[in-house]
Every structure is written in C-alpha cells, then in structure tokens.
Amino acid sequence: MDENKLIAVVGVSENSDKFGYKIFNDLLSAGFKALAVGIRGGSVAGQTIYKSLKDLPSKPDIVLTVVPPVGTDKTVDDAIELGIKEVWMQPGSVSETAVKKAKTAGMKVTDHGCFMVAHGVW
C-alpha cells in the first residue's frame, strides 16, 4: 500500500490556498509519510519545505507532482537522476514529455486521476 511509502509532494508552499499545501497537509493528517518540496522553501505543518528533490534527507518511493507541466519536466529529470521509481502527476501537472521520459527510464507513471481521491483521502 502507498500508505507505507515515503511520498515527496512537489509544489508545496506556505500558502494555504494552494493545492500543494492542502495535499501535503491532508496526506500527513491521513497518516501518510510525506516530505514537502517547493522552490521557495519554508515550512508547513511543522515540516521543512525542501527546495528540490535533491535536498531531501531521504529518497522517496513516490514523487507526487502538484506543479505546472514545466515543473513536472524538471521534477522527473531529478527523480530519474536520483533513482526514484514512481511518479504520480496530479491533474494540471501532467506533461507528456515527462510521461515519456519517466516511462523510458522504467518508472511507474500515473498521469490520470487524483492521488488523494484514489487513496480515499478526499
């Protein structure tokens, strides 16, 4: 089950109106193990927001993108470089370029549907 995997949520900010913030907070509240990534850094729910996947203290099992498609392209490049094996692109963050790169690299890719709905969080 994904509840036992470490998830890096890419696109987290300190702005409570943003989906990255809501997704990260709700994952933590639902008992998921998650790390926050956002280019501006900061903190949410007492957790550090790391500026990139490369800054994380542990390698995640899953990368969950909540960024515009161009950000997903960069995120997938970093995930491939770090040897991360799974990426889930939230609606609005899907990049066909990133999907092709990730699949070519042997990553498990989910590019349809909402992680939160699929896992009963929302």
N, C-alpha and C positions, 0 to 999 in steps of 0.2 A: 504494500500500500504506500502511496505517496506521503502519508502522514508520518512515516518513519524516515523519510528522506530529507536532506537539507536542501532548502529552496532559496535561491538568490532571486529576489524581486528587483528587477532593473527598471528604474523610473520612479523611485520613491523620493518624495520631497517632504519638507516640513509643512506644506500647505494641505490642511485637512480637507480642502475641496477637491483635491486631485485624486484620481483613481489609484495611482501608485501608493499614496498614503493609506487610502481605505483598504486596498487589497492587503498591504503589509500588516496593518493593524488587525484586520479580520482573520488573517492566517494565524497570527500569534494567539488571538483570542480563542480560535478553534483548536489550538494545541499543536499546530504545525511548527516545525523547526525552520526558521527563516532568517535570512540576512538581508539587509537593505542596501541597495546600490542606487546612487543618484549623483549626477555630475556636480552638484553644488555642495554635497556633503551635509553635515548637520547631525540631527538626531530625531528619532521618532520613538515614542513609547519606551523611552529609556535606552534605546538601542542606537548604536552608531550607524549613520548612513555613509557607507564607503563610496569613494568617488569612482571606482571601477571594479570590475570582477577581479582584476589583478591585485587589488588591495585587500581582498577578503582574507581573514585569518584561516579559513578552511575552504577546501574545494567543495562547492555544492554538487549535489546529484542532479538537480534540475535548475535551469535558468528560466524564469518567467519574465517575459518582456512586457512592459507597460509604457512603451516609448513610441515615438513616431517611427515609421519604417526605416528611415535613415539611421536611427539609433539602433534598431534591431540588426542592421547590417554590421555595425561596429561590434555590437554585443556578440553576435555569432562568430565573428572573426576572433574575438578574445576567448570565447568559450572553446573554440576548436584548438587554439593555441594552448589552453590550459588542460585540455583533455576531458572536458565535461561532455557527458554522453547524451544529455537530453535537454531539449528546449521546447517551451510552450509559449507561443505567441498569442497574446490576448487580442481580441478584436480591436482593430485600429492600429495594431503594431506589426501586422503581417507584412513581410517583404518577400516577394517571390525570389529575389536574388539571395536573400538569407536562407530561405527554404532550400533552394538548390545547393548552396554551399554546405549547409548543415547535413543534408542527406548524402551528399558526395563524401563528406567526412565520416559518415557512418553514425551520425547522431539520430536519436529518436526525435521526430519532429511532430508537434501538434500545432497546426496552423488554422484551426477552426474551433469555435466554441470557447466558452469562458471557463478557465480553471476553477473559479470559485463556484460556479453552478455545477460543473461536472463532479466536484468533490463535496457537494452538499453544504458548502459554507454559506452561500447566498441562496 
